[in-house]
């Protein structure tokens, strides 16, 4: 039974040949005891058949599971190889894209610097300064893209050195102070006299990300960078009076660790003086804006259509509006089309915007 039940047809053929003749022989004997043994032999045959079928099915199920496991291992190995190839392809693409796109960016930087050096008109200086700011922002994005490809490739390694934190924070304060002032925010940096042993480039990149995000998502109040020594380590806090991070996303950011950076409550009243008296240009104008040019995708999932409608409700009149977007999703384009607002796609040329405003002025004069 143990040797043949793995293949039930062979077992069912062998069992009667091996046992039935003996049982028949016993049944034909005159003694009652022999006939009882023959009858019990047929019961034994039936029990063997039942047990053999059970063992056979168990063996077949075991073999089936084993082959399925082998197939799953092979499939997993194949998927792993595909994922690794895709990851390598992605890293290669990021590196190539970063390199290829940085070439014209580099040329643009040189041309902008040359234009700034040759400029003799003060009114053009502001335009050139804005171009430089945009080019620098674009360069930061490409640097972040390059860091991602380097991280994926495993070639980004910390290069630690003793760094005087004060100089780094002063540089960041000078760089981000104009962005904070443009939004009516106060940017405050406290401390920073310590010397830390770290990778200066990576630390600066981390602080840049925190500060820029704090300014981006804070509408009123202050963004503060504070340092404090604790238990032989240096803590660097970037505190803001913005919307914060929803508690549902804390675990995604911090893992199973306590998320003090996300859960700390900041009292906006503490910084109310910094935002007092600062209003949007549209609200300061007695009659409201003459026209609205809005991006479609705004913060917190809001849209330019909602912003336009809100301004119109506050002013109690219809204000001509234009929506610009870089989005190509069909459903979003349909929403904007249904709103009736013109929808040029980025990058929008200044000439197009001037034409729109000139036509608007002509319509007002004609009306």
C-alpha positions in Angstrom: 0.0 0.0 0.0 2.8 2.5 0.9 4.8 1.8 -2.3 2.0 1.6 -4.8 -0.7 4.0 -3.5 1.2 6.9 -5.0 -0.1 5.6 -8.4 -3.7 4.4 -7.7 -4.3 2.4 -10.9 -1.2 0.1 -10.1 -2.4 -0.2 -6.5 -5.9 -1.2 -7.5 -4.6 -3.9 -9.9 -2.1 -5.3 -7.5 -4.4 -5.5 -4.4 -6.9 -8.1 -5.6 -4.2 -10.2 -7.3 -2.2 -10.3 -4.1 -5.0 -10.9 -1.6 -8.2 -12.2 -3.2 -7.0 -15.7 -4.2 -6.0 -16.4 -0.6 -9.4 -15.2 0.6 -11.2 -17.4 -1.9 -9.1 -20.4 -0.9 -10.1 -19.9 2.7 -13.8 -19.6 1.9 -13.6 -23.0 0.2 -12.2 -24.7 3.2 -14.6 -26.9 5.3 -13.6 -25.6 8.7 -15.7 -22.6 9.9 -12.7 -20.8 11.3 -11.1 -20.8 7.8 -14.2 -19.4 6.2 -14.4 -16.6 8.8 -10.8 -15.7 7.9 -11.7 -15.6 4.2 -14.6 -13.3 4.9 -12.5 -11.0 7.1 -9.9 -11.0 4.3 -12.4 -9.3 2.0 -13.1 -6.7 4.7 -9.4 -6.2 4.9 -9.2 -5.7 1.1 -11.9 -3.0 1.3 -10.0 -1.2 4.1 -6.8 -1.4 2.2 -8.5 0.1 -0.8 -9.9 3.0 1.2 -6.6 3.7 3.0 -4.7 3.4 -0.2 -7.0 5.9 -1.9 -6.5 8.4 1.0 -2.7 8.0 0.9 -2.7 8.3 -2.9 -4.6 11.5 -2.8 -2.4 12.9 -0.1 0.7 12.1 -2.1 -0.8 13.6 -5.2 -1.8 16.8 -3.3 1.7 17.0 -1.8 3.3 16.7 -5.3 0.9 19.2 -6.7 1.7 21.7 -3.9 5.4 21.1 -4.5 5.2 21.8 -8.2 3.0 24.8 -7.6 5.6 26.1 -5.1 8.3 25.6 -7.6 6.3 27.4 -10.2 5.7 30.3 -7.8 9.4 30.4 -7.0 10.2 30.5 -10.7 7.5 33.2 -11.3 8.8 35.2 -8.3 12.3 35.0 -9.6 11.2 36.1 -13.0 9.2 39.0 -11.6 12.2 40.0 -9.5 14.5 40.0 -12.5 11.9 42.1 -14.4 11.6 44.6 -11.5 15.4 44.8 -11.3 15.7 45.4 -15.0 12.9 48.0 -14.8 14.6 49.7 -11.9 17.9 49.8 -13.8 16.1 51.1 -16.9 14.4 53.8 -14.8 17.7 54.8 -13.2 19.3 54.9 -16.6 16.5 57.0 -18.0 16.7 59.4 -15.0 20.4 59.8 -15.4 20.1 60.3 -19.2 17.2 62.7 -18.9 19.0 64.7 -16.2 22.1 64.9 -18.2 20.4 65.8 -21.5 18.1 68.3 -20.0 20.8 70.0 -18.0 22.7 70.8 -21.2 20.3 73.5 -22.4 19.8 74.5 -18.8 23.5 75.2 -18.5 23.4 77.2 -21.7 20.4 79.1 -20.5 22.3 80.0 -17.3 25.3 81.2 -19.3 23.1 83.3 -21.6 21.2 84.8 -18.7 24.5 85.8 -17.0 25.8 87.3 -20.2 22.5 89.2 -20.7 22.8 90.5 -17.1 26.4 91.7 -17.6 25.5 93.5 -20.9 22.2 95.0 -19.7 22.2 98.8 -19.5 18.5 99.3 -18.8 17.4 99.2 -15.1 13.9 98.3 -16.0 15.2 95.1 -17.7 17.1 94.1 -14.6 14.0 92.9 -12.7 13.1 90.7 -15.7 16.6 89.2 -15.8 16.5 88.6 -12.0 13.2 86.8 -12.3 14.7 84.6 -15.1 17.7 83.8 -12.9 15.3 82.8 -10.1 13.4 80.5 -12.4 16.5 79.0 -13.7 17.8 78.4 -10.2 14.6 76.7 -9.2 14.8 74.5 -12.3 18.3 73.6 -11.5 17.2 72.5 -8.0 14.6 70.2 -9.5 17.2 68.6 -11.8 19.6 68.2 -8.9 16.8 66.4 -6.9 16.2 64.2 -10.0 19.8 63.4 -10.2 19.9 62.5 -6.5 17.1 60.0 -7.1 19.0 58.3 -9.8 22.1 58.2 -7.7 20.2 56.8 -4.8 18.7 54.1 -7.0 22.1 53.3 -8.4 23.6 53.0 -5.0 26.3 55.4 -5.8 25.3 58.2 -3.3 27.4 57.8 -0.2 27.6 60.3 2.7 30.8 62.2 2.8 31.0 63.4 6.4 32.9 66.4 7.6 32.9 68.9 10.5 30.4 71.6 9.5 29.7 74.9 11.1 26.0 75.0 11.1 25.7 78.8 11.5 27.1 79.6 8.1 24.7 77.1 6.4 21.6 78.4 8.2 22.6 82.0 7.4 22.9 81.1 3.7 19.5 79.4 3.7 17.9 82.3 5.5 19.2 84.8 2.9 18.0 82.5 0.1 14.5 81.9 1.4 13.7 85.2 3.0 12.4 86.8 -0.2 10.0 83.8 -0.8 8.7 84.2 2.8 8.3 88.0 2.4 6.4 87.5 -0.8 3.8 85.5 1.1 3.7 87.8 4.1 5.5 85.3 6.3 8.3 85.8 8.8 11.3 83.6 8.4 13.3 83.3 11.7 16.5 81.3 12.3 17.6 80.8 15.8 20.8 79.2 17.1 23.3 77.6 14.7 26.6 78.2 16.5 27.2 74.4 16.8 29.7 72.3 14.8 28.2 69.0 13.5 29.8 66.0 11.9 27.7 65.1 8.9 27.5 65.3 5.1 27.0 69.0 4.4 25.4 68.6 1.0 22.8 66.1 2.2 22.1 68.1 5.3 21.6 71.2 3.3 19.3 69.4 0.9 17.2 68.1 3.7 16.9 71.5 5.3 16.0 73.1 1.9 13.2 70.6 1.4 11.8 71.3 4.9 12.0 75.1 4.6 10.7 75.3 1.1 7.7 73.0 1.9 7.0 75.0 5.1 6.9 78.2 3.1 4.8 76.7 0.4 2.1 75.3 2.7 2.0 78.2 5.2 -0.5 81.0 4.4 0.0 83.2 7.4 2.4 83.4 10.4 6.0 82.3 10.5 8.5 79.7 9.5 11.1 79.1 12.2 14.3 77.1 12.1 15.5 76.3 15.6 18.5 74.2 16.9 19.0 72.7 20.3 21.5 70.3 21.8 20.0 67.2 23.6 21.7 64.1 24.9 24.8 64.5 22.9 22.9 65.1 19.6 21.8 68.2 17.8 18.1 68.7 17.0 17.1 70.9 14.1 13.4 71.8 14.1 11.6 73.5 11.2 8.4 74.8 12.7 5.6 76.5 10.8 2.1 77.7 11.4 0.8 76.0 8.2 -1.8 73.3 7.7 0.5 70.5 9.0 0.4 66.9 8.0 -2.8 64.9 8.6 -2.4 62.3 11.4 -3.4 59.5 8.9 -0.1 60.1 7.0 2.2 60.2 10.0 3.0 56.5 9.9 3.8 56.7 6.2 6.4 59.4 6.9 7.9 58.3 10.2 7.3 54.5 10.1 6.5 52.9 13.6 8.6 55.7 15.4 7.0 58.6 17.2 6.4 61.4 14.7 7.2 64.5 16.8 7.9 66.5 13.6 4.4 65.9 12.4 2.4 65.9 15.6 3.7 69.0 17.4 1.1 71.6 17.7 2.1 75.2 16.9 0.1 78.1 18.2 -0.6 80.5 15.3 -1.5 83.3 17.7 2.1 83.3 18.8 3.1 84.7 15.4 0.0 86.7 14.6 1.9 90.0 14.5 4.0 88.7 11.6 0.9 88.3 9.4 -1.2 91.3 10.6 -2.1 93.8 8.0 -1.0 91.7 5.0 -3.7 90.9 2.4 -3.9 89.7 -1.1 -3.7 92.2 -3.9 -7.2 91.3 -5.1 -8.7 92.2 -1.7 -6.8 95.5 -1.3 -8.2 96.8 -4.6 -11.4 98.7 -3.9 -13.2 97.3 -7.0 -11.5 94.0 -7.1 -9.3 92.8 -9.9 -10.0 93.7 -13.5 -9.2 90.2 -14.7 -8.2 86.9 -13.1 -5.4 84.6 -14.5 -5.5 81.4 -12.4 -3.7 78.1 -12.5 -6.1 75.1 -12.6 -4.3 73.0 -10.0 -3.9 74.8 -6.6 -3.0 73.7 -3.1 -5.0 71.2 -1.1 -6.8 69.8 -4.1 -8.5 73.1 -5.0 -8.8 74.4 -8.5 -8.6 77.7 -10.3 -12.3 77.5 -11.1 -13.1 77.5 -7.4 -10.8 80.4 -6.7 -12.4 82.5 -9.5 -15.9 81.7 -8.3 -14.9 82.7 -4.8 -13.5 86.1 -5.9 -16.6 86.7 -8.0 -18.9 85.9 -5.0 -16.9 88.2 -2.7 -17.1 91.1 -5.3 -20.7 90.4 -6.3 -19.9 90.6 -10.0 -18.6 88.6 -12.9 -14.9 89.1 -13.5 -13.3 88.0 -16.8 -11.0 85.1 -16.1 -8.4 82.9 -17.8 -7.2 79.5 -16.6 -3.7 78.1 -17.5 -2.7 74.6 -16.9 0.0 72.0 -17.8 -2.5 69.2 -17.2 -3.5 67.0 -20.2 -5.9 64.7 -18.4 -9.1 64.4 -20.4 -11.5 64.6 -17.5 -9.9 67.8 -16.1 -9.9 69.4 -19.6 -13.6 68.6 -19.9 -14.3 70.3 -16.5 -12.5 73.5 -17.6 -14.3 73.5 -20.9 -17.6 73.2 -19.2 -16.8 76.2 -17.1 -16.5 78.4 -20.2 -13.1 79.9 -19.3 -10.3 80.1 -21.9 -7.7 77.4 -21.3 -4.2 77.9 -22.7 -1.6 75.3 -21.9 1.8 75.9 -20.3 4.2 77.3 -21.1 2.0 80.3 -21.9 3.8 83.0 -23.9 3.6 86.5 -22.5 2.4 87.8 -25.9 -0.7 85.6 -25.6 -1.5 87.0 -22.1 -1.0 90.6 -23.4 -3.3 89.9 -26.3 -5.9 88.5 -23.9 -5.7 91.6 -21.7 -5.8 94.0 -24.7 -8.9 92.3 -26.1 -10.5 92.5 -22.6 -9.8 96.2 -22.5 -11.3 96.7 -25.9 -14.4 94.9 -24.9 -14.8 97.1 -21.8 -14.4 100.2 -23.9 -16.9 99.0 -26.4 -19.3 98.1 -23.7 
